[in-house]
Amino acid sequence: MKKLLLIFFSVFFSFNEIKLVQAKCSFNCPKFVKNEALTLWDKSSNDNKWCNPHISPSIKKYNTDVKRYKYPYPENGFEKFLVENASTINYAIINSNEFDFKTYKAQILELAKSNSFSKLNWAGKGASPSFATAIVIKSVAYSYALIDEYEKFSEKDAKIIRDWVTGIEKNIHKRASSLDHQIAIATTHILWGAASKDETFFKKGQKGMMSFLNKAKKNGKIANDVRNNNEVMHHLVQGAEVLELNGVNIYSKVFNDSTLHNIVENHAKNVLDVGNKKTKTSGDMHDRARSIMRSQGYGTHIAWVPIYLKRYKNLKSSNAVIELRQALREKYGDFKPFFGQQIAINTSCYYGDEI
């Protein structure tokens, strides 16, 4: 009996320390309102020469729990999924005629049926697992939109995936205190709503982004420090592009005397001023100082640049963003394709990257 009690308490306290949170939606779940006009996928600016690396789709099991961000990446963790899924999307863009969309569909269904990434594991130190779950949904949104264009989901399969996403979406709100986490939630709603033709999620994201932009300061900043402001830009520019694609002219609106163009321009100039100097972020003061001036990374990179320049190449604000890209390539010698894991796609491949 004593042995059984020891086993019980050991299991209980071990579980309590890890603090796993199961994703589920059983009450007050968002109603699916279909809007066929919504779109996430715009192939007008794809640039195949930047779509590296690329891999063929395969069916793989990923972890149920989402742990704090860790490098080197744990096998079958969310970090591996983000990298592998982005590379699979690259391959679909390069050669959609020969791409195996049936296998890719089976992979996304496997995620849903096995309830992948449905538990938050807060043990240890590192970036938030609830924040990571938002990025997982972003990644799945691009997959869903691609597959549904070439290998249509049946209503049964679409519901399986929607139910899974609705379940794990409950987790993305946990401990969302940082600015980049808050805007990531709004952008996640926009992207998933557009991909799945779900008016409820899309409108929720649109409202969330409008509310977030009211945090803009008179000086055109959202976060005070340039690195945290850059972390905000990943999600802000990405979500704004999808809103514009769907007829929401967010760039023309004024927030505390600044338009989004002003915010982008001011930020690009601030990054140019910092250069490749390593800086801390107020979004996570425990993280070591890093350089923003990188084409690739988890959160420290400027992979949002091709998204903005895809739509805006000839504005005053565009000049600062073009100068930023040129500095990265010519002054700092970084010629890798843009890929930010927090954006979830290779933006050079998806949006093009003229130099």
C-alpha positions as CSV (number, residue, x, y, z in Angstrom):
1,M,0.0,0.0,0.0
2,K,2.8,2.4,0.9
3,K,4.5,1.6,-2.4
4,L,1.3,2.5,-4.3
5,L,0.9,5.8,-2.4
6,L,4.5,6.7,-3.2
7,I,3.9,6.0,-6.9
8,F,0.7,8.1,-6.8
9,F,2.3,11.1,-5.2
10,S,5.4,10.9,-7.5
11,V,3.1,10.9,-10.6
12,F,0.9,13.7,-9.1
13,F,3.7,16.1,-8.3
14,S,5.6,15.3,-11.5
15,F,2.5,16.2,-13.5
16,N,1.8,19.2,-11.4
17,E,5.3,20.6,-12.0
18,I,5.1,20.2,-15.8
19,K,1.6,21.9,-15.8
20,L,0.3,20.4,-19.0
21,V,-2.8,22.2,-20.3
22,Q,-5.1,20.2,-22.6
23,A,-6.7,22.1,-25.5
24,K,-10.4,21.5,-26.0
25,C,-13.4,23.5,-27.0
26,S,-16.6,22.3,-25.2
27,F,-18.2,25.6,-24.2
28,N,-18.8,28.9,-26.0
29,C,-17.0,27.6,-29.1
30,P,-16.8,30.0,-32.1
31,K,-19.5,29.3,-34.7
32,F,-18.2,28.4,-38.2
33,V,-19.6,31.0,-40.6
34,K,-18.5,30.2,-44.2
35,N,-17.4,32.9,-46.5
36,E,-16.1,31.6,-49.8
37,A,-14.7,35.0,-50.8
38,L,-12.0,34.9,-48.1
39,T,-8.5,34.1,-49.4
40,L,-5.1,33.6,-47.9
41,W,-3.3,32.3,-51.0
42,D,-2.0,34.7,-53.6
43,K,0.5,33.3,-56.1
44,S,1.1,36.5,-58.0
45,S,4.6,37.1,-56.6
46,N,6.0,33.6,-56.0
47,D,9.7,33.4,-56.7
48,N,10.9,29.9,-57.2
49,K,14.6,30.6,-57.0
50,W,14.2,31.5,-53.3
51,C,12.2,28.3,-52.4
52,N,15.0,26.5,-50.6
53,P,15.2,24.2,-48.9
54,H,12.3,22.2,-50.2
55,I,11.1,18.7,-49.3
56,S,8.4,16.3,-50.5
57,P,5.4,15.7,-48.2
58,S,5.3,12.7,-45.9
59,I,3.1,11.6,-43.1
60,K,4.8,12.0,-39.7
61,K,3.6,12.0,-36.2
62,Y,4.4,15.1,-34.1
63,N,4.2,15.5,-30.3
64,T,1.0,16.1,-28.5
65,D,2.5,18.6,-26.1
66,V,4.1,22.0,-27.0
67,K,7.2,22.7,-24.8
68,R,9.1,25.9,-24.4
69,Y,11.2,26.8,-27.5
70,K,14.4,24.9,-27.5
71,Y,17.4,24.6,-29.8
72,P,18.6,22.1,-30.9
73,Y,15.1,21.2,-31.9
74,P,13.6,18.1,-30.2
75,E,12.5,15.4,-32.5
76,N,8.8,15.7,-33.5
77,G,8.4,19.0,-31.6
78,F,6.7,22.1,-32.9
79,E,10.0,23.6,-33.9
80,K,10.7,20.7,-36.3
81,F,7.1,21.0,-37.6
82,L,7.5,24.7,-38.5
83,V,10.7,24.1,-40.4
84,E,9.6,21.0,-42.2
85,N,6.2,22.3,-43.1
86,A,7.7,25.5,-44.5
87,S,10.0,23.5,-46.6
88,T,7.1,21.4,-47.9
89,I,5.2,24.5,-48.8
90,N,8.3,25.7,-50.7
91,Y,8.2,22.5,-52.8
92,A,4.4,22.9,-53.5
93,I,5.1,26.4,-54.8
94,I,8.0,25.2,-57.0
95,N,6.2,22.4,-58.6
96,S,2.5,22.3,-57.9
97,N,1.9,20.0,-61.0
98,E,3.9,17.1,-59.5
99,F,3.5,17.9,-55.8
100,D,1.7,15.1,-53.9
101,F,-1.2,16.9,-52.4
102,K,-2.9,13.7,-51.3
103,T,0.0,12.8,-49.0
104,Y,0.1,16.4,-47.8
105,K,-3.6,16.3,-47.0
106,A,-3.1,13.1,-45.1
107,Q,-0.3,14.8,-43.0
108,I,-2.5,17.7,-41.9
109,L,-5.3,15.2,-41.1
110,E,-2.9,13.2,-39.1
111,L,-2.1,16.3,-37.0
112,A,-5.8,16.8,-36.3
113,K,-6.7,13.2,-35.6
114,S,-3.8,12.6,-33.3
115,N,-4.5,15.9,-31.5
116,S,-1.0,17.1,-32.1
117,F,0.2,20.2,-30.3
118,S,-2.9,20.2,-28.0
119,K,-1.2,20.4,-24.6
120,L,0.9,23.3,-23.2
121,N,4.0,22.2,-21.2
122,W,5.3,25.1,-19.1
123,A,8.2,23.3,-17.6
124,G,11.7,24.8,-17.8
125,K,12.8,28.1,-19.3
126,G,12.3,29.5,-22.8
127,A,9.7,31.1,-25.1
128,S,6.0,30.5,-24.4
129,P,4.4,27.3,-25.6
130,S,1.1,29.1,-26.0
131,F,2.8,31.6,-28.3
132,A,4.3,28.7,-30.2
133,T,0.8,27.2,-30.6
134,A,-0.3,30.4,-32.4
135,I,2.6,29.9,-34.9
136,V,1.6,26.3,-35.4
137,I,-1.9,27.5,-36.5
138,K,-0.4,30.0,-38.8
139,S,1.7,27.3,-40.5
140,V,-1.4,25.0,-40.8
141,A,-3.3,27.9,-42.3
142,Y,-0.9,28.1,-45.3
143,S,-1.0,24.3,-45.6
144,Y,-4.8,24.2,-45.5
145,A,-5.2,26.9,-48.1
146,L,-2.7,25.3,-50.5
147,I,-4.3,21.8,-50.2
148,D,-7.8,23.0,-50.5
149,E,-7.0,24.7,-53.8
150,Y,-5.4,21.6,-55.4
151,E,-6.9,18.6,-53.5
152,K,-10.2,19.8,-52.0
153,F,-11.0,18.8,-48.5
154,S,-14.3,16.9,-48.1
155,E,-16.6,18.6,-45.6
156,K,-16.0,15.8,-43.1
157,D,-12.2,16.2,-43.3
158,A,-12.5,20.0,-43.2
159,K,-14.5,19.7,-40.0
160,I,-12.0,17.4,-38.4
161,I,-9.3,20.0,-39.0
162,R,-11.4,22.9,-38.0
163,D,-12.4,21.2,-34.7
164,W,-8.7,20.5,-33.9
165,V,-7.7,24.1,-34.7
166,T,-10.6,25.4,-32.6
167,G,-9.4,23.2,-29.7
168,I,-5.7,24.3,-29.8
169,E,-6.7,27.9,-30.4
170,K,-8.0,28.0,-26.8
171,N,-4.4,27.6,-25.7
172,I,-2.9,30.6,-27.6
173,H,-4.4,33.1,-25.1
174,K,-2.6,31.7,-22.1
175,R,-0.2,34.1,-20.5
176,A,-0.4,36.5,-23.4
177,S,1.3,39.5,-21.7
178,S,3.9,40.5,-24.3
179,L,3.1,42.8,-27.2
180,D,4.3,40.3,-29.9
181,H,2.1,37.6,-28.3
182,Q,-1.0,39.8,-28.4
183,I,-0.6,40.7,-32.1
184,A,0.3,37.1,-32.9
185,I,-3.2,36.1,-31.6
186,A,-4.9,38.6,-33.9
187,T,-2.8,37.6,-36.9
188,T,-3.4,33.9,-36.2
189,H,-7.2,34.5,-36.3
190,I,-6.9,36.4,-39.6
191,L,-4.8,33.8,-41.3
192,W,-6.8,30.8,-40.1
193,G,-10.1,32.6,-40.9
194,A,-8.9,33.4,-44.4
195,A,-7.5,29.9,-45.1
196,S,-10.6,28.0,-43.8
197,K,-13.1,30.6,-45.2
198,D,-14.3,31.2,-41.6
199,E,-15.8,34.6,-41.2
200,T,-15.9,34.3,-37.4
201,F,-12.2,33.9,-37.0
202,F,-11.4,36.4,-39.7
203,K,-13.6,39.1,-38.2
204,K,-12.2,38.4,-34.7
205,G,-8.7,38.8,-36.0
206,Q,-9.5,42.0,-37.8
207,K,-11.0,43.5,-34.7
208,G,-8.0,42.4,-32.7
209,M,-5.6,44.0,-35.0
210,M,-7.5,47.3,-35.1
211,S,-7.5,47.3,-31.3
212,F,-3.8,46.4,-31.1
213,L,-2.8,49.3,-33.5
214,N,-4.3,51.7,-31.1
215,K,-1.3,51.0,-28.9
216,A,0.9,52.9,-31.4
217,K,2.8,55.8,-29.9
218,K,3.1,59.3,-31.3
219,N,6.7,58.4,-32.4
220,G,5.4,55.6,-34.6
221,K,6.6,52.8,-32.3
222,I,4.5,50.2,-30.6
223,A,7.2,48.7,-28.4
224,N,9.9,51.0,-27.0
225,D,12.9,48.9,-27.8
226,V,13.7,48.1,-31.5
227,R,14.0,44.3,-31.1
228,N,10.6,43.9,-29.4
229,N,9.1,46.3,-32.0
230,N,10.6,44.0,-34.7
231,E,9.0,41.0,-33.1
232,V,5.7,42.8,-33.3
233,M,6.4,43.5,-37.0
234,H,6.5,39.8,-37.9
235,H,2.9,39.4,-37.1
236,L,1.6,42.9,-37.8
237,V,2.8,43.1,-41.4
238,Q,1.8,39.5,-42.1
239,G,-1.8,40.0,-40.8
240,A,-2.1,43.4,-42.5
241,E,-1.2,41.8,-45.9
242,V,-4.0,39.2,-45.5
243,L,-6.5,42.0,-44.5
244,E,-5.5,44.0,-47.6
245,L,-5.9,40.9,-49.8
246,N,-9.4,40.6,-48.6
247,G,-10.4,44.3,-49.1
248,V,-9.7,45.7,-45.6
249,N,-7.6,48.8,-46.3
250,I,-5.8,48.8,-42.9
251,Y,-2.8,50.7,-44.2
252,S,-4.9,53.8,-44.9
253,K,-6.2,54.0,-41.4
254,V,-4.7,56.3,-38.8
255,F,-3.8,55.1,-35.3
256,N,-2.7,57.8,-32.9
257,D,-1.6,60.1,-35.7
258,S,0.3,57.3,-37.5
259,T,-0.6,55.1,-40.4
260,L,0.7,51.6,-40.6
261,H,3.0,52.9,-43.4
262,N,4.5,55.3,-40.9
263,I,5.0,52.6,-38.4
264,V,6.7,50.4,-40.9
265,E,8.9,53.2,-42.2
266,N,10.0,54.4,-38.7
267,H,10.8,50.8,-37.7
268,A,12.9,50.1,-40.8
269,K,14.9,53.3,-40.1
270,N,15.4,52.3,-36.4
271,V,16.7,48.8,-37.4
272,L,19.1,50.4,-39.9
273,D,20.4,52.6,-37.0
274,V,21.0,49.6,-34.8
275,G,22.6,47.6,-37.6
276,N,23.9,44.2,-36.5
277,K,24.4,45.2,-32.9
278,K,23.1,42.6,-30.4
279,T,20.2,43.9,-28.4
280,K,17.8,42.7,-25.7
281,T,14.1,42.5,-26.0
282,S,11.5,43.7,-23.5
283,G,9.3,40.9,-24.8
284,D,11.6,38.4,-22.9
285,M,14.3,40.0,-20.7
286,H,15.7,36.5,-19.9
287,D,16.7,35.9,-23.6
288,R,20.2,36.8,-24.5
289,A,21.1,39.8,-26.7
290,R,20.8,39.0,-30.4
291,S,21.2,40.8,-33.7
292,I,18.0,41.6,-35.6
293,M,19.8,42.0,-38.9
294,R,19.3,38.5,-40.1
295,S,17.3,36.9,-42.9
296,Q,16.3,33.8,-40.8
297,G,15.6,32.9,-37.2
298,Y,12.8,32.1,-34.7
299,G,12.1,35.6,-33.5
300,T,15.2,37.7,-34.3
301,H,15.1,38.4,-38.1
302,I,13.6,40.7,-40.6
303,A,11.7,38.2,-42.7
304,W,8.6,40.5,-42.7
305,V,10.4,42.6,-45.4
306,P,9.3,40.7,-48.5
307,I,5.6,40.8,-47.3
308,Y,5.6,44.6,-47.2
309,L,7.5,45.0,-50.4
310,K,5.3,42.6,-52.3
311,R,2.4,45.1,-52.0
312,Y,4.3,48.4,-51.6
313,K,7.4,49.1,-53.7
314,N,7.0,52.7,-54.7
315,L,6.0,54.6,-51.6
316,K,8.1,56.8,-49.4
317,S,7.9,54.2,-46.7
318,S,9.1,51.5,-49.2
319,N,12.4,53.3,-49.6
320,A,13.4,52.6,-46.0
321,V,12.4,49.0,-46.2
322,I,14.3,48.5,-49.5
323,E,17.4,50.2,-47.9
324,L,17.0,47.8,-45.0
325,R,17.0,44.8,-47.3
326,Q,20.0,46.1,-49.2
327,A,21.9,46.6,-46.0
328,L,21.3,43.0,-45.0
329,R,22.5,41.7,-48.4
330,E,25.3,44.1,-49.3
331,K,26.6,45.5,-46.0
332,Y,26.2,42.4,-43.8
333,G,26.5,39.8,-46.5
334,D,23.4,37.7,-45.7
335,F,22.0,36.3,-48.9
336,K,19.8,33.5,-47.5
337,P,16.1,33.4,-48.3
338,F,14.0,35.1,-45.8
339,F,12.4,32.6,-43.4
340,G,11.0,33.5,-40.0
341,Q,9.6,30.7,-37.9
342,Q,7.3,33.1,-36.2
343,I,5.9,34.0,-39.6
344,A,5.8,30.2,-40.5
345,I,6.7,30.5,-44.2
346,N,9.7,31.3,-46.4
347,T,8.7,34.8,-47.3
348,S,11.2,35.1,-50.1
349,C,9.7,32.1,-51.8
350,Y,6.1,33.0,-51.1
351,Y,6.1,36.8,-51.7
352,G,9.1,37.2,-53.9
353,D,12.4,38.9,-53.2
354,E,13.7,41.2,-55.9
355,I,17.1,42.7,-55.2
